[in-house]
């Protein structure tokens, strides 16, 4: 899925939101537009990894 990183968490992971669901994406920065693959899901958040880099 394509997401835009809108902030960075206290551990340095980028944070994106998709349908009001929070996705933590390591190795990203605020403003990055990336395609991510979800790697884990919890009750109120998910983790993902970058599939492709920034899509300007």
N, C-alpha and C positions, 0 to 999 in steps of 0.2 A: 504494500500500500504506500502511496505517496503522502508524506507528512512534512510539515514545517516545524522546525525546532523553535519553540517560543520562549524558552528559558533554560537555565542550567541548574541542576540540583546541587545540594551541598556536597555530594560525592563526585561532582564533575560530569555526571551524565546529562546529556541533552534531554529535555522534556518536551514532548509533543502531546497534542490532544486530538482524539478522533472520536466524534460523537460523544463528547464529554467524558471520555475514558483516557486516563493518563498513560502514556507510553514512555518509558525510560530508554534512551538510546545512547550507549557509550560511544565516545569518540566523535561527538558532534558538538556544534556550538550554536548559540542563538542566531537565528536567521537562516541556518542551513535548510535546504530543501532536498530531502533524500527519500529514496525508496527503502522501506524497511520490511524485514520478515520478523514476525512475532515469534519469540523463542520461549516465552513463559507467560502465564496468566495467573493472577491472584484475584482476590475479591474486588479490589478497587484500583488495580493498576496492572500494566503488562510490561514486559521487557522485550526489546527487539534488537536486531542488528542490521547494520546498513548493508543493503544488497547492491545499490549503486550510489555513486557520489552525488554531490550537489547538482541539481537540475535547473540551473539558472533560469 
